[in-house]
C-alpha cells in the first residue's frame, strides 16, 4: 500500500515558507549583528552605578540600551525561527542557541537597571522625565516598577537571576529537541492499509481525517510516542516547574501562580473564577459529546472521534481562498487593517505554512520590534486551517499595531491580552462565513470548526490549567511529582470533562500534559479561555455598535504594553474581573451545540 511521507524542508516550495531574509539577508549578516551586540555589551555595563548622575546620563544610557537590545532581539529571533521549521537543522539549532546566549549576556550585563532606578527614587525619576525628552515616555514603566518594587532584588542578585536565564531555559530546549526532533511515531494506517507518517505537522490532519482508522491509529500512535518517553518528559517537566518555583521564591512571591499573575497586575481571583466557571459548564461538554455521537451514528464514541468530520464532503479551502475570506471577514476594521493583513500574508511571506518533516508542533506568531510578524503553521486546505490562520493573523496584527503605535519599551503586550486579538479574528471570520456560506455542508463544517476551537480553548486549555495549578501546588508543598502522579491527575481531570459518553484510555489521555509546550510558560494556558471570552464580547460590541467599537478595538491593539492588560480590555469595553464574559462565551458555545443538535434531529447530518 502507498505510504504518504512528509517532505524534507528542502523539498517544500519557497512560496510556502516565510521570508527570513527580511531579518538578515544571510548568515554572515547575522554573525556581524551578533558580534556588534557583543561589542556593545561592555559599554552598557560601564553605566553600572552611574544612572543616578542625572537625566542626561540616564537618557544616554537608555538610547544605547534600546539600540543594542533591538539588535539582540533580531539576532535571537532569527535562529529561533529557523530552528522552529526544521528541528533537524543543526546549523539553525546552533544559531538559536547562540542567539539565546547573547540575549542572556546582555540581560546579565544590564541587570542593574531596575535596582538603580529604584534607588534614584520614583519622585526623582518623574521629575527627570520632565527635564529630558528622551525619558518623557517612561511614566508607565516607572509606575510598574513602583508597584513591583518588593519583587526587585539587589543588583548582584538581579545579575545572577539574569545569568540563570540560560540554564533555566534548558528544560524548554530539551523538551523541544525531544518532541520535535528525536521523538518518532509509528505510521497511521487507514482502512485500506495505506499509511501516513505521524508527525507534529500532520497530527491535526490525522485526527480530523474522514477515515476512522486513520484517526484512531494517528491519535494512538501519537500518544504512544509520548508514553514511550514518559519518564524523560516528566523529568523535563519537573525541571520547568522547579524553575517557576525558583523564580517566584527568589522574587518574594507566595507562589508560581502569584508570580505569573503579579507581573501583569492580574488578581488571582480572575484565574480561580475561570476554573470554577469551566467546571460549572462541564455539562455543556457532556451534551456535545452525546450530540456528536448521535451525529456520527457510532455505538461507541472515542476520544479520537471528537474531531471526526460529520460530513464526507468537507469544504476544501486553499490558502489563497482562506486569505480572501479572512480579509472579507475583517473588513469592518477598515481598509488599512485588511490591506496590511492581505499584503503580509500573500506578498511579504509572513506565513510559513509548509508541512515538512522536523517542523515543530502547533502554530505561533512571532517577530520583534524591527521585523514584520512571522507565522508558523502547517496549512491543510480545510476550514480548520483557515481558522488557525485567522487566529495567528490576529496575533500578528496585534503586534503590528502595537509596534506601529508604541515606542520600543511598550511594544510588547502582556500575555493576558495576547489571546484576545487572535480569537477575535476567528470569531469575526466565523460569523462572516456563517452569513455568506449558506450551503448546509459548509454550515456544518463551520459548526465543527467553532466547536473544535472551543474544544481547544474552552476544554483542553482550562483542563491543563487545572493540572498546572495542581502540579505547582504539590511541588511548592514538597510533595513528590513522578510521571505516574502527573498522568493520573491529568487523566482524572480529563475524565471529568469526558463524562460517561466518551471512551478513553487512561494512559493516553493521561499523557496529554506532555503534548503541549505551553506547560513551560508558567500559567499561560488559562489565558486562552479568558482570551476567547474577551474576544467574543468585543465582536458582539462591534456588531451592535459599529464604528465607535471598532475605534476602541483598534486603540486596544495599538496600546501594546503601555497600560495594564485589564485596563486595556476595560477601555475596549470588557471587564475581565467579572465572570460575565466567560459565562457569555459558554452561552455562545452552547448555542453552537444546540445548532448542531437541531441539524441532527432534522436528519441533515
MIDREN-807821 format. One record per residue (C-alpha): residue number from 1; x, y, z; residue in three letters. Coordinates in pm, whole numbers, plus 50000, padded with zeros to 5 digits. Last residue first. Layout:
N
R   pos       X       Y       Z   code
R   NUM       X       Y       Z    Ala
...
***
This chain:
605
R   pos       X       Y       Z   code
R   605   47370   51533   50944    Unk
R   604   47062   51693   50790    Unk
R   603   46826   51450   50965    Unk
R   602   46627   51727   51134    Unk
R   601   46735   51596   51475    Unk
R   600   47100   51615   51369    Unk
R   599   47065   51968   51233    Unk
R   598   46888   52077   51553    Unk
R   597   47163   51917   51764    Unk
R   596   47427   52108   51572    Unk
R   595   47257   52439   51638    Unk
R   594   47208   52347   52003    Unk
R   593   47581   52274   52033    Unk
R   592   47662   52601   51859    Unk
R   591   47436   52786   52103    Unk
R   590   47608   52614   52396    Unk
R   589   47932   52769   52271    Unk
R   588   47777   53115   52271    Unk
R   587   47646   53054   52623    Unk
R   586   47995   52945   52728    Unk
R   585   48125   53273   52590    Unk
R   584   47860   53465   52785    Unk
R   583   47966   53295   53111    Unk
R   582   48330   53381   53041    Unk
R   581   48244   53745   52967    Unk
R   580   48021   53764   53281    Unk
R   579   48273   53629   53533    Unk
R   578   48376   53985   53618    Unk
R   577   48740   54090   53663    Unk
R   576   48755   54057   53285    Unk
R   575   48564   54381   53226    Unk
R   574   48527   54430   52851    Unk
R   573   48461   54760   52668    Unk
R   572   48784   54841   52484    Unk
R   571   48895   55063   52772    Unk
R   570   48826   54770   53006    Unk
R   569   49045   54548   52792    Unk
R   568   49340   54786   52816    Unk
R   567   49282   54835   53189    Unk
R   566   49284   54459   53248    Unk
R   565   49605   54436   53047    Unk
R   564   49791   54716   53231    Unk
R   563   49874   55011   53008    Unk
R   562   50158   55098   52768    Unk
R   561   50220   54731   52690    Unk
R   560   50070   54740   52343    Unk
R   559   49811   55017   52325    Unk
R   558   49776   54989   51947    Unk
R   557   49559   54680   51959    Unk
R   556   49333   54838   52223    Unk
R   555   49310   55155   52015    Unk
R   554   49200   54937   51722    Unk
R   553   48928   54793   51947    Unk
R   552   48805   55132   52063    Unk
R   551   48789   55255   51704    Unk
R   550   48591   54947   51600    Unk
R   549   48358   54999   51898    Unk
R   548   48272   55350   51781    Unk
R   547   48249   55227   51422    Unk
R   546   47973   54974   51476    Unk
R   545   47763   54946   51791    Unk
R   544   47595   54603   51777    Unk
R   543   47836   54404   51561    Unk
R   542   48135   54582   51712    Unk
R   541   48019   54511   52067    Unk
R   540   47946   54146   51987    Unk
R   539   48295   54106   51848    Unk
R   538   48443   54256   52165    Unk
R   537   48247   54020   52391    Unk
R   536   48354   53723   52178    Unk
R   535   48718   53826   52210    Unk
R   534   48700   53874   52588    Unk
R   533   48580   53516   52630    Unk
R   532   48830   53374   52379    Unk
R   531   49110   53546   52571    Unk
R   530   48991   53434   52915    Unk
R   529   48991   53076   52787    Unk
R   528   49326   53103   52611    Unk
R   527   49458   53281   52919    Unk
R   526   49425   52963   53122    Unk
R   525   49713   52823   52914    Unk
R   524   49986   53065   53020    Unk
R   523   50035   52963   53379    Unk
R   522   50414   52937   53386    Unk
R   521   50525   52905   53020    Unk
R   520   50666   52551   53022    Unk
R   519   50322   52388   53002    Unk
R   518   50266   52578   52677    Unk
R   517   50495   52322   52511    Unk
R   516   50189   52100   52489    Unk
R   515   50199   51722   52439    Unk
R   514   50337   51625   52780    Unk
R   513   50020   51720   52970    Unk
R   512   49821   51491   52739    Unk
R   511   49996   51186   52889    Unk
R   510   49692   51098   53100    Unk
R   509   49466   51085   52797    Unk
R   508   49677   50801   52659    Unk
R   507   49729   50619   52987    Unk
R   506   49363   50648   53080    Unk
R   505   49238   50502   52751    Unk
R   504   48917   50677   52654    Unk
R   503   48555   50614   52574    Unk
R   502   48345   50930   52574    Unk
R   501   47980   50931   52684    Unk
R   500   48015   50886   53060    Unk
R   499   48188   51214   53143    Unk
R   498   48454   51347   52910    Unk
R   497   48525   51653   53122    Unk
R   496   48557   51465   53449    Unk
R   495   48775   51206   53274    Unk
R   494   49001   51488   53158    Unk
R   493   49067   51590   53518    Unk
R   492   49128   51234   53634    Unk
R   491   49360   51158   53342    Unk
R   490   49573   51465   53417    Unk
R   489   49594   51373   53785    Unk
R   488   49700   51018   53698    Unk
R   487   49949   51137   53436    Unk
R   486   50138   51373   53664    Unk
R   485   50135   51129   53956    Unk
R   484   50259   50840   53739    Unk
R   483   50525   51058   53575    Unk
R   482   50651   51148   53919    Unk
R   481   50596   51450   54141    Unk
R   480   50665   51408   54511    Unk
R   479   50516   51657   54759    Unk
R   478   50732   51947   54875    Unk
R   477   50440   52188   54922    Unk
R   476   50558   52400   54629    Unk
R   475   50578   52085   54418    Unk
R   474   50221   51989   54501    Unk
R   473   50099   52343   54438    Unk
R   472   50281   52355   54105    Unk
R   471   50135   52024   53990    Unk
R   470   49779   52112   54097    Unk
R   469   49793   52454   53930    Unk
R   468   49923   52304   53605    Unk
R   467   49657   52033   53609    Unk
R   466   49378   52287   53649    Unk
R   465   49534   52493   53368    Unk
R   464   49554   52176   53157    Unk
R   463   49178   52132   53197    Unk
R   462   49126   52500   53115    Unk
R   461   49338   52451   52799    Unk
R   460   49178   52133   52669    Unk
R   459   48816   52239   52723    Unk
R   458   48748   52604   52648    Unk
R   457   49048   52680   52426    Unk
R   456   49097   52355   52238    Unk
R   455   48738   52235   52241    Unk
R   454   48615   52588   52174    Unk
R   453   48817   52592   51853    Unk
R   452   48697   52247   51754    Unk
R   451   48343   52358   51836    Unk
R   450   48373   52654   51601    Unk
R   449   48535   52439   51332    Unk
R   448   48259   52179   51355    Unk
R   447   47993   52449   51337    Unk
R   446   48170   52590   51032    Unk
R   445   48182   52247   50867    Unk
R   444   47807   52210   50925    Unk
R   443   47742   52545   50763    Unk
R   442   47961   52436   50470    Unk
R   441   47763   52117   50425    Unk
R   440   47434   52310   50454    Unk
R   439   47538   52560   50180    Unk
R   438   47479   52907   50324    Unk
R   437   47834   53036   50300    Unk
R   436   47776   53411   50343    Unk
R   435   47636   53467   50693    Unk
R   434   47805   53169   50860    Unk
R   433   48130   53270   50691    Unk
R   432   48112   53624   50824    Unk
R   431   48040   53497   51176    Unk
R   430   48343   53264   51154    Unk
R   429   48566   53542   51025    Unk
R   428   48477   53769   51317    Unk
R   427   48508   53488   51573    Unk
R   426   48847   53376   51442    Unk
R   425   48976   53731   51431    Unk
R   424   48868   53796   51790    Unk
R   423   49031   53470   51898    Unk
R   422   49368   53603   51784    Unk
R   421   49308   53955   51918    Unk
R   420   49224   53823   52265    Unk
R   419   49491   53556   52305    Unk
R   418   49772   53801   52375    Unk
R   417   49570   54004   52627    Unk
R   416   49687   53810   52933    Unk
R   415   50028   53755   52778    Unk
R   414   50100   54125   52816    Unk
R   413   50170   54341   52511    Unk
R   412   50517   54404   52375    Unk
R   411   50581   54740   52206    Unk
R   410   50586   54935   52530    Unk
R   409   50964   54988   52565    Unk
R   408   51007   55009   52189    Unk
R   407   50786   55312   52150    Unk
R   406   50422   55244   52074    Unk
R   405   50190   55296   51778    Unk
R   404   50344   55090   51498    Unk
R   403   50485   54823   51726    Unk
R   402   50147   54774   51894    Unk
R   401   49965   54782   51561    Unk
R   400   50186   54515   51404    Unk
R   399   50188   54300   51717    Unk
R   398   49808   54293   51730    Unk
R   397   49807   54230   51355    Unk
R   396   50032   53930   51405    Unk
R   395   49827   53785   51689    Unk
R   394   49511   53816   51482    Unk
R   393   49698   53667   51187    Unk
R   392   49765   53367   51410    Unk
R   391   49394   53317   51477    Unk
R   390   49289   53374   51115    Unk
R   389   49543   53111   51009    Unk
R   388   49412   52869   51270    Unk
R   387   49059   52926   51140    Unk
R   386   49167   52869   50781    Unk
R   385   49343   52553   50896    Unk
R   384   49020   52424   51048    Unk
R   383   48819   52515   50739    Unk
R   382   49041   52299   50520    Unk
R   381   49344   52318   50292    Unk
R   380   49596   52166   50540    Unk
R   379   49823   52454   50648    Unk
R   378   50102   52360   50890    Unk
R   377   50169   52670   51098    Unk
R   376   50440   52927   51166    Unk
R   375   50353   53296   51145    Unk
R   374   50610   53576   51132    Unk
R   373   50534   53940   51211    Unk
R   372   50745   54203   51035    Unk
R   371   51078   54283   51189    Unk
R   370   51223   54573   51388    Unk
R   369   51013   54536   51705    Unk
R   368   51029   54157   51716    Unk
R   367   50870   53859   51544    Unk
R   366   50637   53577   51641    Unk
R   365   50302   53421   51558    Unk
R   364   50250   53058   51653    Unk
R   363   50126   52721   51536    Unk
R   362   50134   52371   51674    Unk
R   361   50422   52126   51679    Unk
R   360   50769   52183   51542    Unk
R   359   50864   52116   51182    Unk
R   358   51106   51826   51157    Unk
R   357   50944   51672   50850    Unk
R   356   50751   51917   50639    Unk
R   355   50405   52064   50600    Unk
R   354   50450   52414   50465    Unk
R   353   50258   52715   50603    Unk
R   352   50536   52958   50689    Unk
R   351   50340   53283   50687    Unk
R   350   50473   53640   50679    Unk
R   349   50556   53599   50313    Unk
R   348   50557   53967   50211    Unk
R   347   50317   53923   49921    Unk
R   346   50034   53695   50028    Unk
R   345   50020   53703   50408    Unk
R   344   50168   54045   50470    Unk
R   343   49984   54205   50180    Unk
R   342   49648   54071   50295    Unk
R   341   49695   54165   50659    Unk
R   340   49817   54517   50583    Unk
R   339   49535   54561   50331    Unk
R   338   49273   54449   50582    Unk
R   337   49388   54671   50867    Unk
R   336   49433   54976   50647    Unk
R   335   49096   54926   50476    Unk
R   334   48887   54918   50791    Unk
R   333   48809   54702   51092    Unk
R   332   48467   54609   50947    Unk
R   331   48651   54428   50663    Unk
R   330   48779   54152   50895    Unk
R   329   48551   53887   50748    Unk
R   328   48634   53993   50394    Unk
R   327   49006   53975   50468    Unk
R   326   48966   53633   50627    Unk
R   325   48768   53515   50324    Unk
R   324   49038   53625   50079    Unk
R   323   49316   53485   50299    Unk
R   322   49138   53149   50316    Unk
R   321   49094   53143   49939    Unk
R   320   49468   53191   49894    Unk
R   319   49549   52916   50140    Unk
R   318   49309   52678   49970    Unk
R   317   48983   52582   50138    Unk
R   316   48841   52239   50055    Unk
R   315   48498   52202   50208    Unk
R   314   48421   51879   50398    Unk
R   313   48210   51647   50182    Unk
R   312   48222   51331   50394    Unk
R   311   48023   51516   50658    Unk
R   310   48043   51498   51035    Unk
R   309   48421   51515   51020    Unk
R   308   48575   51340   51323    Unk
R   307   48712   51593   51568    Unk
R   306   48598   51426   51890    Unk
R   305   48617   51081   51729    Unk
R   304   48971   51011   51854    Unk
R   303   48844   51038   52212    Unk
R   302   48605   50752   52141    Unk
R   301   48229   50743   52086    Unk
R   300   48087   50391   52083    Unk
R   299   47773   50279   51902    Unk
R   298   47853   50535   51636    Unk
R   297   47596   50715   51424    Unk
R   296   47825   51013   51367    Unk
R   295   47550   51262   51451    Unk
R   294   47444   51056   51752    Unk
R   293   47796   51052   51894    Unk
R   292   47834   51422   51824    Unk
R   291   47513   51505   52009    Unk
R   290   47622   51295   52308    Unk
R   289   47969   51450   52315    Unk
R   288   47815   51798   52297    Unk
R   287   47584   51725   52590    Unk
R   286   47880   51627   52807    Unk
R   285   48053   51947   52703    Unk
R   284   47756   52154   52815    Unk
R   283   47754   51955   53140    Unk
R   282   48113   52076   53201    Unk
R   281   47984   52431   53248    Unk
R   280   48028   52454   53626    Unk
R   279   48383   52322   53592    Unk
R   278   48469   52598   53345    Unk
R   277   48313   52866   53565    Unk
R   276   48521   52748   53861    Unk
R   275   48842   52746   53655    Unk
R   274   48776   53097   53523    Unk
R   273   48691   53227   53869    Unk
R   272   49019   53084   54001    Unk
R   271   49227   53266   53741    Unk
R   270   49050   53600   53779    Unk
R   269   49057   53569   54159    Unk
R   268   49437   53564   54144    Unk
R   267   49420   53941   54068    Unk
R   266   49606   54035   53747    Unk
R   265   49869   54311   53776    Unk
R   264   50063   54177   53476    Unk
R   263   50375   54072   53670    Unk
R   262   50150   53970   53957    Unk
R   261   49972   53700   53757    Unk
R   260   50276   53485   53686    Unk
R   259   50436   53545   54024    Unk
R   258   50110   53471   54206    Unk
R   257   50071   53147   54014    Unk
R   256   50428   53045   54096    Unk
R   255   50355   53103   54462    Unk
R   254   50391   53350   54750    Unk
R   253   50611   53585   54554    Unk
R   252   50939   53701   54703    Unk
R   251   51139   53738   54382    Unk
R   250   51369   53448   54465    Unk
R   249   51063   53247   54557    Unk
R   248   50876   53301   54233    Unk
R   247   51177   53242   54010    Unk
R   246   51272   52923   54191    Unk
R   245   50911   52799   54182    Unk
R   244   50889   52857   53808    Unk
R   243   51224   52683   53751    Unk
R   242   51108   52393   53969    Unk
R   241   50805   52354   53741    Unk
R   240   51027   52353   53432    Unk
R   239   51258   52093   53585    Unk
R   238   50956   51883   53673    Unk
R   237   50853   51896   53308    Unk
R   236   51196   51771   53198    Unk
R   235   51182   51484   53448    Unk
R   234   50826   51402   53340    Unk
R   233   50930   51403   52974    Unk
R   232   51216   51165   53045    Unk
R   231   50983   50932   53236    Unk
R   230   50711   50949   52971    Unk
R   229   50941   50874   52677    Unk
R   228   50748   50582   52530    Unk
R   227   50428   50743   52650    Unk
R   226   50499   51035   52418    Unk
R   225   50519   50810   52113    Unk
R   224   50217   50620   52242    Unk
R   223   50008   50938   52231    Unk
R   222   50095   50993   51864    Unk
R   221   50043   50626   51785    Unk
R   220   49700   50632   51949    Unk
R   219   49580   50951   51779    Unk
R   218   49706   50853   51433    Unk
R   217   49589   50495   51474    Unk
R   216   49239   50604   51567    Unk
R   215   49207   50891   51323    Unk
R   214   49349   50688   51035    Unk
R   213   49109   50405   51123    Unk
R   212   48818   50650   51128    Unk
R   211   48886   50761   50769    Unk
R   210   48737   51113   50742    Unk
R   209   49059   51257   50889    Unk
R   208   49026   51522   51162    Unk
R   207   49268   51343   51397    Unk
R   206   49505   51291   51105    Unk
R   205   49506   51650   50979    Unk
R   204   49599   51772   51325    Unk
R   203   49872   51509   51362    Unk
R   202   50049   51603   51039    Unk
R   201   50287   51885   51138    Unk
R   200   50393   51725   51465    Unk
R   199   50446   51393   51295    Unk
R   198   50264   51073   51203    Unk
R   197   50354   50943   50857    Unk
R   196   50051   50829   50664    Unk
R   195   49980   50467   50574    Unk
R   194   49763   50275   50330    Unk
R   193   49600   49957   50459    Unk
R   192   49260   50026   50307    Unk
R   191   49103   50120   50642    Unk
R   190   49388   50360   50708    Unk
R   189   49712   50314   50900    Unk
R   188   49894   50584   51096    Unk
R   187   50272   50545   51098    Unk
R   186   50454   50472   51423    Unk
R   185   50590   50785   51585    Unk
R   184   50942   50908   51642    Unk
R   183   51054   51155   51910    Unk
R   182   51406   51282   51840    Unk
R   181   51337   51606   51653    Unk
R   180   51017   51781   51763    Unk
R   179   50941   51613   52094    Unk
R   178   51295   51559   52224    Unk
R   177   51455   51876   52093    Unk
R   176   51156   52083   52201    Unk
R   175   51157   51939   52553    Unk
R   174   51531   51985   52587    Unk
R   173   51501   52347   52477    Unk
R   172   51230   52405   52736    Unk
R   171   51432   52244   53012    Unk
R   170   51741   52437   52902    Unk
R   169   51570   52766   52982    Unk
R   168   51684   52757   53344    Unk
R   167   52040   52719   53218    Unk
R   166   52005   53038   53009    Unk
R   165   51801   53250   53249    Unk
R   164   52039   53187   53537    Unk
R   163   52258   53470   53412    Unk
R   162   51965   53710   53454    Unk
R   161   51894   53578   53803    Unk
R   160   52259   53616   53898    Unk
R   159   52261   53973   53771    Unk
R   158   51941   54052   53959    Unk
R   157   52102   53916   54276    Unk
R   156   52403   54145   54236    Unk
R   155   52191   54450   54155    Unk
R   154   51968   54391   54455    Unk
R   153   51628   54231   54413    Unk
R   152   51305   54352   54250    Unk
R   151   50995   54179   54389    Unk
R   150   50903   54434   54655    Unk
R   149   50938   54708   54392    Unk
R   148   50660   54565   54173    Unk
R   147   50417   54856   54201    Unk
R   146   50699   55111   54181    Unk
R   145   50848   54937   53879    Unk
R   144   50510   54931   53707    Unk
R   143   50457   55302   53769    Unk
R   142   50808   55376   53641    Unk
R   141   50738   55184   53320    Unk
R   140   50404   55363   53288    Unk
R   139   50574   55702   53306    Unk
R   138   50865   55623   53076    Unk
R   137   50752   55832   52778    Unk
R   136   50926   56155   52880    Unk
R   135   51269   55999   52925    Unk
R   134   51418   56107   52591    Unk
R   133   51259   56447   52643    Unk
R   132   51493   56517   52934    Unk
R   131   51382   56751   53215    Unk
R   130   51018   56645   53251    Unk
R   129   51107   56276   53279    Unk
R   128   51373   56379   53530    Unk
R   127   51100   56492   53767    Unk
R   126   50927   56156   53732    Unk
R   125   51254   55983   53811    Unk
R   124   51302   56196   54121    Unk
R   123   50959   56100   54252    Unk
R   122   51026   55734   54182    Unk
R   121   51352   55726   54371    Unk
R   120   51707   55702   54242    Unk
R   119   51747   55375   54430    Unk
R   118   51452   55226   54241    Unk
R   117   51612   55316   53910    Unk
R   116   51936   55158   54032    Unk
R   115   51766   54831   54125    Unk
R   114   51579   54825   53792    Unk
R   113   51879   54886   53567    Unk
R   112   52146   54676   53740    Unk
R   111   52061   54371   53529    Unk
R   110   52232   54536   53232    Unk
R   109   52524   54295   53194    Unk
R   108   52303   53997   53280    Unk
R   107   52041   54096   53023    Unk
R   106   52304   54135   52752    Unk
R   105   52463   53802   52839    Unk
R   104   52122   53631   52829    Unk
R   103   52049   53776   52486    Unk
R   102   52384   53661   52352    Unk
R   101   52320   53310   52482    Unk
R   100   51975   53299   52325    Unk
R    99   52121   53397   51990    Unk
R    98   52393   53136   52020    Unk
R    97   52145   52861   52097    Unk
R    96   51913   52959   51812    Unk
R    95   52204   52985   51570    Unk
R    94   52326   52640   51673    Unk
R    93   51979   52494   51625    Unk
R    92   51967   52651   51278    Unk
R    91   52304   52498   51191    Unk
R    90   52190   52157   51317    Unk
R    89   51878   52153   51102    Unk
R    88   51681   51858   51245    Unk
R    87   51438   52089   51426    Unk
R    86   51325   52226   51092    Unk
R    85   51054   52494   51097    Unk
R    84   51124   52604   51453    Unk
R    83   51503   52602   51408    Unk
R    82   51499   52890   51161    Unk
R    81   51250   53091   51367    Unk
R    80   51459   53064   51683    Unk
R    79   51781   53146   51500    Unk
R    78   51645   53466   51351    Unk
R    77   51458   53561   51668    Unk
R    76   51776   53582   51876    Unk
R    75   51974   53805   51643    Unk
R    74   51674   54030   51584    Unk
R    73   51626   54059   51960    Unk
R    72   51991   54148   52005    Unk
R    71   51960   54431   51751    Unk
R    70   51666   54581   51941    Unk
R    69   51851   54539   52270    Unk
R    68   52158   54721   52140    Unk
R    67   51965   55025   52018    Unk
R    66   51746   55030   52329    Unk
R    65   52045   55020   52563    Unk
R    64   52231   55297   52382    Unk
R    63   51936   55536   52400    Unk
R    62   51851   55426   52754    Unk
R    61   52204   55501   52870    Unk
R    60   52220   55847   52718    Unk
R    59   51885   55935   52874    Unk
R    58   52003   55819   53215    Unk
R    57   52323   56018   53183    Unk
R    56   52138   56333   53081    Unk
R    55   51870   56282   53347    Unk
R    54   52123   56279   53629    Unk
R    53   52416   56102   53793    Unk
R    52   52184   55833   53934    Unk
R    51   52241   55606   53635    Unk
R    50   52613   55582   53721    Unk
R    49   52646   55272   53939    Unk
R    48   52653   55042   53636    Unk
R    47   52690   55256   53327    Unk
R    46   53004   55064   53233    Unk
R    45   52789   54759   53163    Unk
R    44   52646   54936   52859    Unk
R    43   52992   54983   52711    Unk
R    42   53079   54619   52787    Unk
R    41   52768   54498   52597    Unk
R    40   52832   54690   52275    Unk
R    39   53093   54454   52130    Unk
R    38   52874   54151   52200    Unk
R    37   52584   54319   52021    Unk
R    36   52807   54400   51724    Unk
R    35   52932   54041   51709    Unk
R    34   52575   53914   51683    Unk
R    33   52499   54166   51410    Unk
R    32   52803   54061   51209    Unk
R    31   52717   53693   51252    Unk
R    30   52361   53757   51134    Unk
R    29   52492   53943   50829    Unk
R    28   52717   53647   50754    Unk
R    27   52428   53406   50794    Unk
R    26   52234   53576   50515    Unk
R    25   51994   53859   50428    Unk
R    24   51904   53916   50795    Unk
R    23   51554   53980   50931    Unk
R    22   51374   54033   50599    Unk
R    21   51580   53743   50464    Unk
R    20   51365   53532   50696    Unk
R    19   51093   53528   50431    Unk
R    18   50841   53268   50544    Unk
R    17   50784   52942   50363    Unk
R    16   50504   52820   50136    Unk
R    15   50628   53036   49849    Unk
R    14   50965   52857   49875    Unk
R    13   50812   52526   49773    Unk
R    12   50890   52238   50015    Unk
R    11   51166   51987   49930    Unk
R    10   51448   52138   50133    Unk
R     9   51242   52111   50449    Unk
R     8   51202   51738   50399    Unk
R     7   50872   51611   50271    Unk
R     6   50626   51426   50498    Unk
R     5   50566   51071   50388    Unk
R     4   50248   50923   50239    Unk
R     3   50271   50547   50220    Unk
R     2   50104   50357   49937    Unk
R     1   50000   50000   50000    Unk
***
